[in-house]
Amino acid sequence: MTKVRNDYDPKAYNPTFQKAFLSPKHWGTWLGLIFGLPLTLLPNSVRVAIARFVAKKMCQKQKGSVQKARINLQLCFPKKTDQEREAILEKCLTTAGAFLLGFPAITLRSKDWLKKNAKIIAWSI
């Protein structure tokens, strides 16, 4: 038996472009799109390599969110060595970076490409 959903909002799925989106307030977003969208078209192995490079550079930082992540890992895994925790941090940042670089593929790639390269797992509660 299939339930009929009544939570569809046509405005949420039918956005309209506004001239205000071209104001300087949104230029950072546009620059991100200009540089980010071509990265989405790269093969996954290249995106992972880029994400790994950036993650290694981020792990060299000793302040900010990376340092907070180190503290959290130290509290969560007190028995692991510093090298093991650094490996976890680098892997986490690499995974997050590769995901972010590939996320726009949902809108740029064809349905056939998505069917071949995506796996959707339905969860039922």
C-alpha positions in Angstrom: 0.0 0.0 0.0 1.4 3.4 -1.0 0.6 6.5 1.0 -0.2 9.7 -0.9 2.0 12.6 0.2 0.4 16.0 0.6 3.6 17.9 1.7 4.5 19.1 -1.8 5.3 22.8 -2.0 5.4 24.0 -5.6 7.4 27.1 -4.6 10.1 25.0 -3.0 10.7 23.0 -6.2 10.2 25.8 -8.7 12.6 28.6 -7.8 12.7 31.7 -9.9 15.7 33.9 -10.7 15.7 37.4 -9.3 17.9 40.3 -10.4 19.0 40.8 -6.8 21.0 37.6 -7.1 23.5 39.5 -9.2 24.2 42.1 -6.5 27.7 42.2 -4.9 26.3 40.5 -1.9 26.1 37.3 -3.8 29.3 37.5 -5.8 31.1 35.0 -3.5 28.5 32.4 -4.3 28.8 33.1 -8.1 32.6 32.8 -7.9 32.2 29.5 -6.0 30.0 28.2 -8.7 32.3 29.3 -11.5 35.3 27.5 -9.9 33.4 24.6 -8.4 31.2 23.4 -11.2 34.0 22.4 -13.5 35.6 20.4 -10.7 32.4 18.3 -10.5 32.9 17.2 -14.1 36.3 15.7 -13.2 36.6 12.0 -12.5 36.1 11.0 -8.9 39.7 9.9 -8.5 40.9 13.4 -9.4 38.4 15.0 -7.0 39.6 12.7 -4.2 43.2 13.6 -5.0 42.4 17.4 -4.8 40.5 16.8 -1.5 43.4 14.8 -0.1 45.8 17.6 -0.9 43.6 20.2 0.7 43.0 17.9 3.7 46.8 17.6 4.3 47.2 21.3 4.1 44.4 21.8 6.6 45.9 19.2 9.0 49.0 21.4 9.2 46.9 24.1 10.9 47.1 24.3 14.6 44.0 26.5 15.3 40.4 26.9 14.3 38.1 24.0 13.5 40.9 21.6 12.7 42.2 22.0 16.2 38.7 21.5 17.7 38.4 18.3 15.7 41.8 17.2 17.1 40.5 17.8 20.6 37.3 15.9 19.9 39.2 13.0 18.5 41.5 13.0 21.6 38.5 12.9 23.9 36.7 10.2 21.8 39.8 8.0 21.3 42.2 8.5 24.2 43.8 5.1 23.6 44.8 5.9 20.0 48.2 7.4 19.2 48.5 10.9 17.9 49.4 9.5 14.5 46.2 7.3 14.4 44.1 10.3 15.3 45.8 12.5 12.6 45.0 9.7 10.1 41.4 9.7 11.1 41.3 13.5 10.9 42.9 13.5 7.4 40.6 10.8 6.1 37.5 12.6 7.5 38.6 15.9 5.8 39.4 14.1 2.5 36.0 12.4 2.5 34.2 15.7 3.3 36.1 17.5 0.6 35.5 14.9 -2.1 31.8 14.9 -1.3 31.6 18.7 -1.5 33.5 18.8 -4.8 31.2 16.1 -6.3 27.9 17.3 -4.9 26.9 19.5 -7.8 26.9 16.5 -10.0 23.4 15.9 -9.0 22.3 18.9 -11.0 24.9 18.8 -13.8 25.0 15.2 -14.8 22.4 13.3 -16.8 19.9 10.9 -15.2 21.7 8.0 -16.9 25.0 9.0 -15.4 23.4 9.3 -12.0 21.8 5.8 -12.3 25.2 4.3 -13.1 27.2 6.2 -10.4 24.8 6.5 -7.5 23.3 4.0 -5.1 20.2 5.0 -3.2 19.4 3.0 -0.1 15.9 3.4 1.2 15.5 3.3 5.0 12.3 2.4 6.6 11.5 3.1 10.2 
